[in-house]
């Protein structure tokens, strides 16, 4: 499985961009991008999302996850639960007010990329 840094570097090179050019497009420093590509530093969620959007790919793919690493599911089995993420439900099942905007932004980003799921009434 490839690393985040390797994936960013590969996508950048496929686009024929230098580190400086990509860093400028992402509004980050060239040295910061270099550290991402060498896995010496990890981008924030916002930067990771910007990178994924720039390359028109998913965060999963950037992180080295692909169809072969996803758990088996059927078209009818599309609901995501905390158990699917292999983690306990945080915050005692109640989302703190200060995180609601973050989760709304995540959902909007998802539906922007997958509009076909927006009106999917199972």
Biopython code that builds the backbone (N, CA, C, O; Angstrom):
import numpy as np
from Bio.PDB.StructureBuilder import StructureBuilder

atoms = [
    (1, "UNK", "N", (0.842, -1.172, 0.000)),
    (1, "UNK", "CA", (0.000, 0.000, 0.000)),
    (1, "UNK", "C", (0.895, 1.246, 0.000)),
    (1, "UNK", "O", (1.846, 1.334, 0.778)),
    (2, "UNK", "N", (0.588, 2.193, -0.866)),
    (2, "UNK", "CA", (1.394, 3.400, -0.950)),
    (2, "UNK", "C", (1.006, 4.392, 0.149)),
    (2, "UNK", "O", (-0.090, 4.329, 0.707)),
    (3, "UNK", "N", (1.921, 5.299, 0.443)),
    (3, "UNK", "CA", (1.687, 6.277, 1.500)),
    (3, "UNK", "C", (1.022, 7.527, 0.931)),
    (3, "UNK", "O", (0.976, 7.724, -0.283)),
    (4, "UNK", "N", (0.514, 8.358, 1.821)),
    (4, "UNK", "CA", (-0.077, 9.632, 1.422)),
    (4, "UNK", "C", (0.943, 10.447, 0.633)),
    (4, "UNK", "O", (0.628, 10.973, -0.435)),
    (5, "UNK", "N", (2.147, 10.551, 1.148)),
    (5, "UNK", "CA", (3.175, 11.330, 0.475)),
    (5, "UNK", "C", (3.479, 10.827, -0.926)),
    (5, "UNK", "O", (3.611, 11.616, -1.862)),
    (6, "UNK", "N", (3.591, 9.514, -1.066)),
    (6, "UNK", "CA", (3.850, 8.929, -2.380)),
    (6, "UNK", "C", (2.702, 9.234, -3.338)),
    (6, "UNK", "O", (2.924, 9.533, -4.512)),
    (7, "UNK", "N", (1.488, 9.156, -2.833)),
    (7, "UNK", "CA", (0.325, 9.404, -3.682)),
    (7, "UNK", "C", (0.254, 10.859, -4.131)),
    (7, "UNK", "O", (-0.062, 11.133, -5.289)),
    (8, "UNK", "N", (0.541, 11.790, -3.232)),
    (8, "UNK", "CA", (0.543, 13.202, -3.611)),
    (8, "UNK", "C", (1.619, 13.445, -4.667)),
    (8, "UNK", "O", (1.373, 14.111, -5.672)),
    (9, "UNK", "N", (2.803, 12.904, -4.434)),
    (9, "UNK", "CA", (3.904, 13.081, -5.371)),
    (9, "UNK", "C", (3.562, 12.505, -6.746)),
    (9, "UNK", "O", (3.818, 13.140, -7.769)),
    (10, "UNK", "N", (2.994, 11.320, -6.768)),
    (10, "UNK", "CA", (2.622, 10.680, -8.032)),
    (10, "UNK", "C", (1.592, 11.506, -8.788)),
    (10, "UNK", "O", (1.729, 11.726, -9.991)),
    (11, "UNK", "N", (0.557, 11.965, -8.080)),
    (11, "UNK", "CA", (-0.485, 12.770, -8.729)),
    (11, "UNK", "C", (0.089, 14.089, -9.245)),
    (11, "UNK", "O", (-0.262, 14.539, -10.335)),
    (12, "UNK", "N", (0.962, 14.698, -8.467)),
    (12, "UNK", "CA", (1.588, 15.959, -8.879)),
    (12, "UNK", "C", (2.391, 15.763, -10.161)),
    (12, "UNK", "O", (2.294, 16.557, -11.096)),
    (13, "UNK", "N", (3.182, 14.700, -10.189)),
    (13, "UNK", "CA", (4.023, 14.434, -11.364)),
    (13, "UNK", "C", (3.179, 14.093, -12.592)),
    (13, "UNK", "O", (3.520, 14.481, -13.710)),
    (14, "UNK", "N", (2.074, 13.364, -12.384)),
    (14, "UNK", "CA", (1.185, 13.050, -13.509)),
    (14, "UNK", "C", (0.602, 14.313, -14.129)),
    (14, "UNK", "O", (0.330, 14.352, -15.329)),
    (15, "UNK", "N", (0.411, 15.342, -13.317)),
    (15, "UNK", "CA", (-0.104, 16.624, -13.808)),
    (15, "UNK", "C", (1.007, 17.504, -14.371)),
    (15, "UNK", "O", (0.745, 18.583, -14.902)),
    (16, "UNK", "N", (2.245, 17.039, -14.253)),
    (16, "UNK", "CA", (3.376, 17.804, -14.767)),
    (16, "UNK", "C", (3.668, 19.062, -13.960)),
    (16, "UNK", "O", (4.133, 20.064, -14.503)),
    (17, "UNK", "N", (3.390, 19.003, -12.666)),
    (17, "UNK", "CA", (3.594, 20.160, -11.801)),
    (17, "UNK", "C", (4.842, 19.992, -10.939)),
    (17, "UNK", "O", (5.168, 18.887, -10.504)),
    (18, "UNK", "N", (5.524, 21.093, -10.702)),
    (18, "UNK", "CA", (6.622, 21.077, -9.730)),
    (18, "UNK", "C", (6.014, 21.202, -8.340)),
    (18, "UNK", "O", (4.834, 21.521, -8.196)),
    (19, "UNK", "N", (6.826, 20.949, -7.322)),
    (19, "UNK", "CA", (6.332, 21.139, -5.964)),
    (19, "UNK", "C", (5.921, 22.592, -5.747)),
    (19, "UNK", "O", (4.906, 22.863, -5.106)),
    (20, "UNK", "N", (6.698, 23.514, -6.274)),
    (20, "UNK", "CA", (6.392, 24.943, -6.101)),
    (20, "UNK", "C", (5.061, 25.307, -6.750)),
    (20, "UNK", "O", (4.283, 26.078, -6.189)),
    (21, "UNK", "N", (4.801, 24.752, -7.931)),
    (21, "UNK", "CA", (3.538, 25.050, -8.621)),
    (21, "UNK", "C", (2.341, 24.507, -7.853)),
    (21, "UNK", "O", (1.338, 25.200, -7.683)),
    (22, "UNK", "N", (2.452, 23.258, -7.388)),
    (22, "UNK", "CA", (1.335, 22.679, -6.641)),
    (22, "UNK", "C", (1.148, 23.403, -5.313)),
    (22, "UNK", "O", (0.019, 23.686, -4.913)),
    (23, "UNK", "N", (2.233, 23.700, -4.640)),
    (23, "UNK", "CA", (2.146, 24.408, -3.360)),
    (23, "UNK", "C", (1.426, 25.743, -3.536)),
    (23, "UNK", "O", (0.603, 26.125, -2.704)),
    (24, "UNK", "N", (1.737, 26.441, -4.609)),
    (24, "UNK", "CA", (1.072, 27.726, -4.874)),
    (24, "UNK", "C", (-0.425, 27.529, -5.101)),
    (24, "UNK", "O", (-1.238, 28.295, -4.585)),
    (25, "UNK", "N", (-0.788, 26.509, -5.868)),
    (25, "UNK", "CA", (-2.202, 26.245, -6.139)),
    (25, "UNK", "C", (-2.966, 25.860, -4.865)),
    (25, "UNK", "O", (-4.153, 26.153, -4.729)),
    (26, "UNK", "N", (-2.264, 25.200, -3.936)),
    (26, "UNK", "CA", (-2.894, 24.778, -2.682)),
    (26, "UNK", "C", (-2.768, 25.833, -1.585)),
    (26, "UNK", "O", (-3.313, 25.671, -0.494)),
    (27, "UNK", "N", (-2.043, 26.918, -1.885)),
    (27, "UNK", "CA", (-1.810, 28.005, -0.934)),
    (27, "UNK", "C", (-1.076, 27.508, 0.317)),
    (27, "UNK", "O", (-1.441, 27.832, 1.447)),
    (28, "UNK", "N", (-0.029, 26.710, 0.075)),
    (28, "UNK", "CA", (0.834, 26.231, 1.156)),
    (28, "UNK", "C", (2.283, 26.457, 0.731)),
    (28, "UNK", "O", (2.544, 26.733, -0.440)),
    (29, "UNK", "N", (3.211, 26.345, 1.647)),
    (29, "UNK", "CA", (4.617, 26.518, 1.329)),
    (29, "UNK", "C", (5.183, 25.323, 0.581)),
    (29, "UNK", "O", (4.737, 24.190, 0.764)),
    (30, "UNK", "N", (6.168, 25.590, -0.260)),
    (30, "UNK", "CA", (6.821, 24.515, -1.011)),
    (30, "UNK", "C", (7.475, 23.511, -0.066)),
    (30, "UNK", "O", (7.406, 22.304, -0.300)),
    (31, "UNK", "N", (8.104, 23.998, 0.991)),
    (31, "UNK", "CA", (8.753, 23.077, 1.932)),
    (31, "UNK", "C", (7.711, 22.243, 2.674)),
    (31, "UNK", "O", (7.962, 21.085, 3.009)),
    (32, "UNK", "N", (6.543, 22.831, 2.930)),
    (32, "UNK", "CA", (5.466, 22.081, 3.585)),
    (32, "UNK", "C", (5.024, 20.927, 2.686)),
    (32, "UNK", "O", (4.871, 19.794, 3.144)),
    (33, "UNK", "N", (4.821, 21.227, 1.403)),
    (33, "UNK", "CA", (4.437, 20.180, 0.458)),
    (33, "UNK", "C", (5.517, 19.105, 0.393)),
    (33, "UNK", "O", (5.210, 17.914, 0.352)),
    (34, "UNK", "N", (6.776, 19.525, 0.382)),
    (34, "UNK", "CA", (7.876, 18.559, 0.363)),
    (34, "UNK", "C", (7.839, 17.635, 1.572)),
    (34, "UNK", "O", (8.116, 16.441, 1.462)),
    (35, "UNK", "N", (7.496, 18.194, 2.717)),
    (35, "UNK", "CA", (7.395, 17.367, 3.930)),
    (35, "UNK", "C", (6.212, 16.402, 3.840)),
    (35, "UNK", "O", (6.294, 15.273, 4.324)),
    (36, "UNK", "N", (5.108, 16.845, 3.218)),
    (36, "UNK", "CA", (3.975, 15.935, 3.016)),
    (36, "UNK", "C", (4.414, 14.776, 2.124)),
    (36, "UNK", "O", (4.127, 13.615, 2.416)),
    (37, "UNK", "N", (5.112, 15.101, 1.037)),
    (37, "UNK", "CA", (5.499, 14.079, 0.069)),
    (37, "UNK", "C", (6.526, 13.095, 0.624)),
    (37, "UNK", "O", (6.614, 11.960, 0.156)),
    (38, "UNK", "N", (7.294, 13.520, 1.610)),
    (38, "UNK", "CA", (8.271, 12.611, 2.217)),
    (38, "UNK", "C", (7.752, 12.022, 3.531)),
    (38, "UNK", "O", (8.493, 11.370, 4.266)),
    (39, "UNK", "N", (6.486, 12.259, 3.810)),
    (39, "UNK", "CA", (5.816, 11.720, 5.004)),
    (39, "UNK", "C", (6.461, 12.182, 6.312)),
    (39, "UNK", "O", (6.405, 11.479, 7.321)),
    (40, "UNK", "N", (7.069, 13.357, 6.287)),
    (40, "UNK", "CA", (7.656, 13.923, 7.504)),
    (40, "UNK", "C", (6.658, 14.813, 8.231)),
    (40, "UNK", "O", (6.879, 15.214, 9.374)),
    (41, "UNK", "N", (5.569, 15.110, 7.557)),
    (41, "UNK", "CA", (4.519, 15.933, 8.121)),
    (41, "UNK", "C", (3.207, 15.521, 7.488)),
    (41, "UNK", "O", (3.177, 15.102, 6.331)),
    (42, "UNK", "N", (2.111, 15.637, 8.243)),
    (42, "UNK", "CA", (0.790, 15.299, 7.714)),
    (42, "UNK", "C", (-0.045, 16.561, 7.558)),
    (42, "UNK", "O", (-0.018, 17.439, 8.420)),
    (43, "UNK", "N", (-0.790, 16.652, 6.455)),
    (43, "UNK", "CA", (-1.623, 17.839, 6.255)),
    (43, "UNK", "C", (-2.821, 17.850, 7.200)),
    (43, "UNK", "O", (-3.269, 16.808, 7.677)),
    (44, "UNK", "N", (-3.319, 19.039, 7.452)),
    (44, "UNK", "CA", (-4.558, 19.169, 8.223)),
    (44, "UNK", "C", (-5.691, 18.578, 7.397)),
    (44, "UNK", "O", (-5.527, 18.308, 6.207)),
    (45, "UNK", "N", (-6.833, 18.380, 8.030)),
    (45, "UNK", "CA", (-7.981, 17.853, 7.281)),
    (45, "UNK", "C", (-8.335, 18.793, 6.134)),
    (45, "UNK", "O", (-8.595, 18.344, 5.017)),
    (46, "UNK", "N", (-8.345, 20.090, 6.407)),
    (46, "UNK", "CA", (-8.703, 21.073, 5.377)),
    (46, "UNK", "C", (-7.751, 20.994, 4.189)),
    (46, "UNK", "O", (-8.188, 21.022, 3.039)),
    (47, "UNK", "N", (-6.454, 20.895, 4.462)),
    (47, "UNK", "CA", (-5.470, 20.796, 3.383)),
    (47, "UNK", "C", (-5.618, 19.477, 2.639)),
    (47, "UNK", "O", (-5.515, 19.441, 1.413)),
    (48, "UNK", "N", (-5.856, 18.404, 3.365)),
    (48, "UNK", "CA", (-6.068, 17.101, 2.729)),
    (48, "UNK", "C", (-7.268, 17.156, 1.787)),
    (48, "UNK", "O", (-7.222, 16.615, 0.682)),
    (49, "UNK", "N", (-8.330, 17.805, 2.225)),
    (49, "UNK", "CA", (-9.523, 17.956, 1.393)),
    (49, "UNK", "C", (-9.208, 18.810, 0.164)),
    (49, "UNK", "O", (-9.670, 18.508, -0.937)),
    (50, "UNK", "N", (-8.428, 19.868, 0.348)),
    (50, "UNK", "CA", (-8.034, 20.708, -0.795)),
    (50, "UNK", "C", (-7.212, 19.920, -1.803)),
    (50, "UNK", "O", (-7.393, 20.071, -3.012)),
    (51, "UNK", "N", (-6.315, 19.085, -1.313)),
    (51, "UNK", "CA", (-5.495, 18.258, -2.208)),
    (51, "UNK", "C", (-6.385, 17.284, -2.979)),
    (51, "UNK", "O", (-6.254, 17.142, -4.195)),
    (52, "UNK", "N", (-7.284, 16.620, -2.266)),
    (52, "UNK", "CA", (-8.198, 15.674, -2.921)),
    (52, "UNK", "C", (-9.049, 16.384, -3.969)),
    (52, "UNK", "O", (-9.220, 15.875, -5.077)),
    (53, "UNK", "N", (-9.579, 17.547, -3.631)),
    (53, "UNK", "CA", (-10.398, 18.300, -4.584)),
    (53, "UNK", "C", (-9.581, 18.734, -5.797)),
    (53, "UNK", "O", (-10.055, 18.661, -6.930)),
    (54, "UNK", "N", (-8.361, 19.181, -5.555)),
    (54, "UNK", "CA", (-7.515, 19.624, -6.665)),
    (54, "UNK", "C", (-7.293, 18.487, -7.660)),
    (54, "UNK", "O", (-7.378, 18.686, -8.872)),
    (55, "UNK", "N", (-7.008, 17.293, -7.135)),
    (55, "UNK", "CA", (-6.734, 16.157, -8.013)),
    (55, "UNK", "C", (-7.996, 15.383, -8.391)),
    (55, "UNK", "O", (-7.922, 14.362, -9.076)),
    (56, "UNK", "N", (-9.154, 15.872, -7.943)),
    (56, "UNK", "CA", (-10.432, 15.218, -8.242)),
    (56, "UNK", "C", (-10.395, 13.739, -7.854)),
    (56, "UNK", "O", (-10.728, 12.857, -8.646)),
    (57, "UNK", "N", (-9.985, 13.505, -6.627)),
    (57, "UNK", "CA", (-9.916, 12.149, -6.094)),
    (57, "UNK", "C", (-10.494, 12.160, -4.688)),
    (57, "UNK", "O", (-10.841, 13.220, -4.165)),
    (58, "UNK", "N", (-10.597, 11.018, -4.089)),
    (58, "UNK", "CA", (-11.124, 10.938, -2.729)),
    (58, "UNK", "C", (-9.977, 10.948, -1.717)),
    (58, "UNK", "O", (-8.833, 10.631, -2.044)),
    (59, "UNK", "N", (-10.306, 11.314, -0.510)),
    (59, "UNK", "CA", (-9.317, 11.262, 0.567)),
    (59, "UNK", "C", (-8.872, 9.825, 0.775)),
    (59, "UNK", "O", (-7.694, 9.579, 1.034)),
    (60, "UNK", "N", (-9.794, 8.867, 0.667)),
    (60, "UNK", "CA", (-9.434, 7.450, 0.791)),
    (60, "UNK", "C", (-8.329, 7.075, -0.197)),
    (60, "UNK", "O", (-7.353, 6.418, 0.166)),
    (61, "UNK", "N", (-8.495, 7.497, -1.440)),
    (61, "UNK", "CA", (-7.482, 7.163, -2.446)),
    (61, "UNK", "C", (-6.163, 7.855, -2.138)),
    (61, "UNK", "O", (-5.098, 7.265, -2.317)),
    (62, "UNK", "N", (-6.222, 9.105, -1.674)),
    (62, "UNK", "CA", (-4.983, 9.797, -1.294)),
    (62, "UNK", "C", (-4.263, 9.051, -0.179)),
    (62, "UNK", "O", (-3.034, 8.978, -0.156)),
    (63, "UNK", "N", (-5.041, 8.498, 0.744)),
    (63, "UNK", "CA", (-4.450, 7.788, 1.878)),
    (63, "UNK", "C", (-4.020, 6.366, 1.532)),
    (63, "UNK", "O", (-3.511, 5.640, 2.386)),
    (64, "UNK", "N", (-4.228, 5.974, 0.279)),
    (64, "UNK", "CA", (-3.781, 4.662, -0.161)),
    (64, "UNK", "C", (-4.825, 3.576, -0.054)),
    (64, "UNK", "O", (-4.524, 2.394, -0.220)),
    (65, "UNK", "N", (-6.047, 3.974, 0.224)),
    (65, "UNK", "CA", (-7.139, 2.996, 0.265)),
    (65, "UNK", "C", (-7.773, 2.931, -1.104)),
    (65, "UNK", "O", (-7.978, 3.964, -1.742)),
    (66, "UNK", "N", (-8.087, 1.734, -1.567)),
    (66, "UNK", "CA", (-8.767, 1.596, -2.848)),
    (66, "UNK", "C", (-9.865, 0.557, -2.711)),
    (66, "UNK", "O", (-10.163, 0.108, -1.605)),
    (67, "UNK", "N", (-10.459, 0.179, -3.808)),
    (67, "UNK", "CA", (-11.583, -0.763, -3.772)),
    (67, "UNK", "C", (-11.196, -2.085, -3.118)),
    (67, "UNK", "O", (-12.041, -2.744, -2.511)),
    (68, "UNK", "N", (-9.928, -2.478, -3.234)),
    (68, "UNK", "CA", (-9.503, -3.750, -2.656)),
    (68, "UNK", "C", (-9.388, -3.716, -1.144)),
    (68, "UNK", "O", (-9.385, -4.764, -0.498)),
    (69, "UNK", "N", (-9.291, -2.517, -0.569)),
    (69, "UNK", "CA", (-9.142, -2.429, 0.877)),
    (69, "UNK", "C", (-10.451, -2.112, 1.590)),
    (69, "UNK", "O", (-10.506, -2.127, 2.819)),
    (70, "UNK", "N", (-11.492, -1.828, 0.837)),
    (70, "UNK", "CA", (-12.787, -1.547, 1.448)),
    (70, "UNK", "C", (-13.437, -2.841, 1.893)),
    (70, "UNK", "O", (-13.219, -3.896, 1.299)),
    (71, "UNK", "N", (-14.236, -2.751, 2.943)),
    (71, "UNK", "CA", (-14.955, -3.939, 3.372)),
    (71, "UNK", "C", (-16.003, -4.279, 2.329)),
    (71, "UNK", "O", (-16.505, -3.394, 1.637)),
    (72, "UNK", "N", (-16.330, -5.537, 2.217)),
    (72, "UNK", "CA", (-17.319, -5.956, 1.243)),
    (72, "UNK", "C", (-18.683, -5.411, 1.624)),
    (72, "UNK", "O", (-19.085, -5.470, 2.786)),
    (73, "UNK", "N", (-19.385, -4.884, 0.645)),
    (73, "UNK", "CA", (-20.728, -4.399, 0.886)),
    (73, "UNK", "C", (-21.513, -4.532, -0.400)),
    (73, "UNK", "O", (-20.944, -4.670, -1.483)),
    (74, "UNK", "N", (-22.810, -4.489, -0.267)),
    (74, "UNK", "CA", (-23.677, -4.553, -1.425)),
    (74, "UNK", "C", (-24.225, -3.170, -1.686)),
    (74, "UNK", "O", (-24.091, -2.278, -0.847)),
    (75, "UNK", "N", (-24.842, -2.980, -2.840)),
    (75, "UNK", "CA", (-25.424, -1.690, -3.173)),
    (75, "UNK", "C", (-26.484, -1.296, -2.157)),
    (75, "UNK", "O", (-26.669, -0.108, -1.892)),
    (76, "UNK", "N", (-27.187, -2.274, -1.582)),
    (76, "UNK", "CA", (-28.224, -1.982, -0.604)),
    (76, "UNK", "C", (-27.648, -1.654, 0.762)),
    (76, "UNK", "O", (-28.355, -1.128, 1.622)),
    (77, "UNK", "N", (-26.379, -1.957, 0.971)),
    (77, "UNK", "CA", (-25.748, -1.762, 2.275)),
    (77, "UNK", "C", (-24.837, -0.536, 2.229)),
    (77, "UNK", "O", (-23.613, -0.659, 2.212)),
    (78, "UNK", "N", (-25.458, 0.660, 2.209)),
    (78, "UNK", "CA", (-24.659, 1.867, 2.056)),
    (78, "UNK", "C", (-24.579, 2.709, 3.314)),
    (78, "UNK", "O", (-23.823, 3.680, 3.347)),
    (79, "UNK", "N", (-25.329, 2.371, 4.346)),
    (79, "UNK", "CA", (-25.287, 3.151, 5.581)),
    (79, "UNK", "C", (-23.962, 2.905, 6.289)),
    (79, "UNK", "O", (-23.515, 1.764, 6.413)),
    (80, "UNK", "N", (-23.347, 3.971, 6.747)),
    (80, "UNK", "CA", (-22.077, 3.896, 7.453)),
    (80, "UNK", "C", (-22.337, 4.042, 8.942)),
    (80, "UNK", "O", (-23.038, 4.957, 9.373)),
    (81, "UNK", "N", (-21.775, 3.145, 9.716)),
    (81, "UNK", "CA", (-21.932, 3.216, 11.164)),
    (81, "UNK", "C", (-20.550, 3.332, 11.797)),
    (81, "UNK", "O", (-19.535, 3.113, 11.137)),
    (82, "UNK", "N", (-20.520, 3.681, 13.088)),
    (82, "UNK", "CA", (-19.243, 3.775, 13.777)),
    (82, "UNK", "C", (-18.535, 2.429, 13.803)),
    (82, "UNK", "O", (-17.305, 2.377, 13.780)),
    (83, "UNK", "N", (-19.297, 1.338, 13.851)),
    (83, "UNK", "CA", (-18.651, 0.021, 13.850)),
    (83, "UNK", "C", (-17.939, -0.244, 12.522)),
    (83, "UNK", "O", (-16.945, -0.970, 12.488)),
    (84, "UNK", "N", (-18.440, 0.343, 11.423)),
    (84, "UNK", "CA", (-17.754, 0.216, 10.137)),
    (84, "UNK", "C", (-16.380, 0.874, 10.186)),
    (84, "UNK", "O", (-15.461, 0.470, 9.473)),
    (85, "UNK", "N", (-16.252, 1.869, 11.017)),
    (85, "UNK", "CA", (-14.991, 2.594, 11.128)),
    (85, "UNK", "C", (-14.050, 1.965, 12.139)),
    (85, "UNK", "O", (-12.946, 2.462, 12.362)),
    (86, "UNK", "N", (-14.484, 0.882, 12.745)),
    (86, "UNK", "CA", (-13.673, 0.183, 13.745)),
    (86, "UNK", "C", (-13.306, 1.096, 14.912)),
    (86, "UNK", "O", (-12.170, 1.104, 15.388)),
    (87, "UNK", "N", (-14.285, 1.854, 15.353)),
    (87, "UNK", "CA", (-14.039, 2.745, 16.468)),
    (87, "UNK", "C", (-15.326, 2.942, 17.269)),
    (87, "UNK", "O", (-16.423, 2.844, 16.718)),
    (88, "UNK", "N", (-15.195, 3.215, 18.546)),
    (88, "UNK", "CA", (-16.389, 3.445, 19.358)),
    (88, "UNK", "C", (-17.027, 4.786, 19.003)),
    (88, "UNK", "O", (-16.349, 5.700, 18.533)),
    (89, "UNK", "N", (-18.315, 4.893, 19.227)),
    (89, "UNK", "CA", (-19.001, 6.144, 18.972)),
    (89, "UNK", "C", (-18.485, 7.203, 19.941)),
    (89, "UNK", "O", (-18.570, 7.031, 21.157)),
    (90, "UNK", "N", (-17.951, 8.294, 19.404)),
    (90, "UNK", "CA", (-17.387, 9.317, 20.285)),
    (90, "UNK", "C", (-18.453, 10.172, 20.956)),
    (90, "UNK", "O", (-19.623, 10.162, 20.573)),
    (91, "UNK", "N", (-18.018, 10.901, 21.952)),
    (91, "UNK", "CA", (-18.822, 11.902, 22.644)),
    (91, "UNK", "C", (-20.097, 11.312, 23.255)),
    (91, "UNK", "O", (-21.098, 12.012, 23.403)),
    (92, "UNK", "N", (-20.058, 10.027, 23.607)),
    (92, "UNK", "CA", (-21.223, 9.409, 24.222)),
    (92, "UNK", "C", (-22.439, 9.408, 23.318)),
    (92, "UNK", "O", (-23.572, 9.356, 23.798)),
    (93, "UNK", "N", (-22.215, 9.464, 22.007)),
    (93, "UNK", "CA", (-23.313, 9.436, 21.051)),
    (93, "UNK", "C", (-23.935, 10.791, 20.780)),
    (93, "UNK", "O", (-24.845, 10.894, 19.958)),
    (94, "UNK", "N", (-23.461, 11.843, 21.457)),
    (94, "UNK", "CA", (-23.990, 13.195, 21.233)),
    (94, "UNK", "C", (-22.874, 14.079, 20.706)),
    (94, "UNK", "O", (-21.821, 14.215, 21.330)),
    (95, "UNK", "N", (-23.116, 14.671, 19.564)),
    (95, "UNK", "CA", (-22.116, 15.501, 18.921)),
    (95, "UNK", "C", (-22.062, 16.877, 19.581)),
    (95, "UNK", "O", (-23.085, 17.553, 19.682)),
    (96, "UNK", "N", (-20.877, 17.298, 20.032)),
    (96, "UNK", "CA", (-20.753, 18.626, 20.638)),
    (96, "UNK", "C", (-21.101, 19.729, 19.631)),
    (96, "UNK", "O", (-20.825, 19.594, 18.439)),
    (97, "UNK", "N", (-21.699, 20.806, 20.108)),
    (97, "UNK", "CA", (-22.098, 21.925, 19.256)),
    (97, "UNK", "C", (-20.952, 22.414, 18.382)),
    (97, "UNK", "O", (-21.143, 22.705, 17.201)),
    (98, "UNK", "N", (-19.750, 22.505, 18.971)),
    (98, "UNK", "CA", (-18.618, 23.074, 18.230)),
    (98, "UNK", "C", (-18.150, 22.196, 17.071)),
    (98, "UNK", "O", (-17.382, 22.654, 16.225)),
    (99, "UNK", "N", (-18.600, 20.947, 17.019)),
    (99, "UNK", "CA", (-18.209, 20.058, 15.918)),
    (99, "UNK", "C", (-19.285, 19.900, 14.850)),
    (99, "UNK", "O", (-19.029, 19.325, 13.792)),
    (100, "UNK", "N", (-20.473, 20.401, 15.115)),
    (100, "UNK", "CA", (-21.568, 20.209, 14.157)),
    (100, "UNK", "C", (-21.248, 20.805, 12.788)),
    (100, "UNK", "O", (-21.531, 20.183, 11.764)),
    (101, "UNK", "N", (-20.665, 21.998, 12.757)),
    (101, "UNK", "CA", (-20.321, 22.620, 11.472)),
    (101, "UNK", "C", (-19.321, 21.775, 10.699)),
    (101, "UNK", "O", (-19.404, 21.677, 9.475)),
    (102, "UNK", "N", (-18.375, 21.162, 11.406)),
    (102, "UNK", "CA", (-17.386, 20.307, 10.757)),
    (102, "UNK", "C", (-18.059, 19.115, 10.087)),
    (102, "UNK", "O", (-17.736, 18.774, 8.950)),
    (103, "UNK", "N", (-18.991, 18.485, 10.788)),
    (103, "UNK", "CA", (-19.690, 17.334, 10.221)),
    (103, "UNK", "C", (-20.609, 17.745, 9.076)),
    (103, "UNK", "O", (-20.778, 16.993, 8.117)),
    (104, "UNK", "N", (-21.196, 18.920, 9.169)),
    (104, "UNK", "CA", (-22.028, 19.420, 8.068)),
    (104, "UNK", "C", (-21.152, 19.650, 6.838)),
    (104, "UNK", "O", (-21.538, 19.299, 5.723)),
    (105, "UNK", "N", (-19.969, 20.241, 7.043)),
    (105, "UNK", "CA", (-19.045, 20.463, 5.931)),
    (105, "UNK", "C", (-18.612, 19.144, 5.294)),
    (105, "UNK", "O", (-18.511, 19.045, 4.071)),
    (106, "UNK", "N", (-18.357, 18.137, 6.121)),
    (106, "UNK", "CA", (-17.995, 16.810, 5.597)),
    (106, "UNK", "C", (-19.118, 16.249, 4.732)),
    (106, "UNK", "O", (-18.876, 15.740, 3.638)),
    (107, "UNK", "N", (-20.339, 16.343, 5.229)),
    (107, "UNK", "CA", (-21.490, 15.815, 4.487)),
    (107, "UNK", "C", (-21.663, 16.580, 3.171)),
    (107, "UNK", "O", (-21.895, 15.970, 2.127)),
    (108, "UNK", "N", (-21.551, 17.911, 3.215)),
    (108, "UNK", "CA", (-21.697, 18.702, 1.987)),
    (108, "UNK", "C", (-20.626, 18.329, 0.973)),
    (108, "UNK", "O", (-20.906, 18.210, -0.220)),
    (109, "UNK", "N", (-19.402, 18.144, 1.449)),
    (109, "UNK", "CA", (-18.312, 17.765, 0.562)),
    (109, "UNK", "C", (-18.582, 16.404, -0.084)),
    (109, "UNK", "O", (-18.340, 16.208, -1.275)),
    (110, "UNK", "N", (-19.084, 15.476, 0.720)),
    (110, "UNK", "CA", (-19.397, 14.142, 0.200)),
    (110, "UNK", "C", (-20.464, 14.225, -0.888)),
    (110, "UNK", "O", (-20.302, 13.651, -1.964)),
    (111, "UNK", "N", (-21.542, 14.933, -0.610)),
    (111, "UNK", "CA", (-22.637, 14.994, -1.576)),
    (111, "UNK", "C", (-22.284, 15.828, -2.803)),
    (111, "UNK", "O", (-22.876, 15.647, -3.867)),
    (112, "UNK", "N", (-21.327, 16.736, -2.661)),
    (112, "UNK", "CA", (-20.841, 17.473, -3.820)),
    (112, "UNK", "C", (-20.136, 16.508, -4.770)),
    (112, "UNK", "O", (-20.279, 16.600, -5.990)),
    (113, "UNK", "N", (-19.368, 15.574, -4.186)),
    (113, "UNK", "CA", (-18.645, 14.581, -4.991)),
    (113, "UNK", "C", (-19.545, 13.441, -5.465)),
    (113, "UNK", "O", (-19.278, 12.826, -6.497)),
    (114, "UNK", "N", (-20.609, 13.160, -4.712)),
    (114, "UNK", "CA", (-21.491, 12.033, -5.031)),
    (114, "UNK", "C", (-22.949, 12.487, -5.047)),
    (114, "UNK", "O", (-23.737, 12.049, -4.209)),
    (115, "UNK", "N", (-23.322, 13.360, -5.988)),
    (115, "UNK", "CA", (-24.696, 13.885, -6.001)),
    (115, "UNK", "C", (-25.735, 12.788, -6.215)),
    (115, "UNK", "O", (-26.896, 12.952, -5.839)),
    (116, "UNK", "N", (-25.328, 11.674, -6.814)),
    (116, "UNK", "CA", (-26.259, 10.576, -7.050)),
    (116, "UNK", "C", (-26.762, 9.974, -5.734)),
    (116, "UNK", "O", (-27.800, 9.312, -5.714)),
    (117, "UNK", "N", (-26.036, 10.197, -4.643)),
    (117, "UNK", "CA", (-26.432, 9.639, -3.344)),
    (117, "UNK", "C", (-27.377, 10.577, -2.582)),
    (117, "UNK", "O", (-27.991, 10.168, -1.596)),
    (118, "UNK", "N", (-27.493, 11.821, -3.031)),
    (118, "UNK", "CA", (-28.270, 12.814, -2.305)),
    (118, "UNK", "C", (-29.740, 12.433, -2.165)),
    (118, "UNK", "O", (-30.332, 12.609, -1.100)),
    (119, "UNK", "N", (-30.320, 11.922, -3.223)),
    (119, "UNK", "CA", (-31.743, 11.552, -3.173)),
    (119, "UNK", "C", (-31.936, 10.042, -3.217)),
    (119, "UNK", "O", (-32.920, 9.545, -3.764)),
    (120, "UNK", "N", (-31.002, 9.334, -2.646)),
    (120, "UNK", "CA", (-31.062, 7.873, -2.622)),
    (120, "UNK", "C", (-31.944, 7.440, -1.454)),
    (120, "UNK", "O", (-31.517, 7.452, -0.300)),
    (121, "UNK", "N", (-33.160, 7.064, -1.769)),
    (121, "UNK", "CA", (-34.135, 6.669, -0.735)),
    (121, "UNK", "C", (-34.166, 5.176, -0.514)),
    (121, "UNK", "O", (-35.244, 4.601, -0.365)),
    (122, "UNK", "N", (-33.063, 4.559, -0.490)),
    (122, "UNK", "CA", (-32.950, 3.116, -0.228)),
    (122, "UNK", "C", (-34.146, 2.396, -0.753)),
    (122, "UNK", "O", (-34.235, 1.175, -0.628)),
]
sb = StructureBuilder()
sb.init_structure("model")
sb.init_model(0)
sb.init_chain("A")
sb.init_seg("    ")
for serial, (resi, resn, name, xyz) in enumerate(atoms, 1):
    if name == "N":
        sb.init_residue(resn, " ", resi, " ")
    sb.init_atom(name, np.array(xyz, "f"), 0.0, 1.0, " ", f" {name:<3s}", serial, name[0])
structure = sb.get_structure()
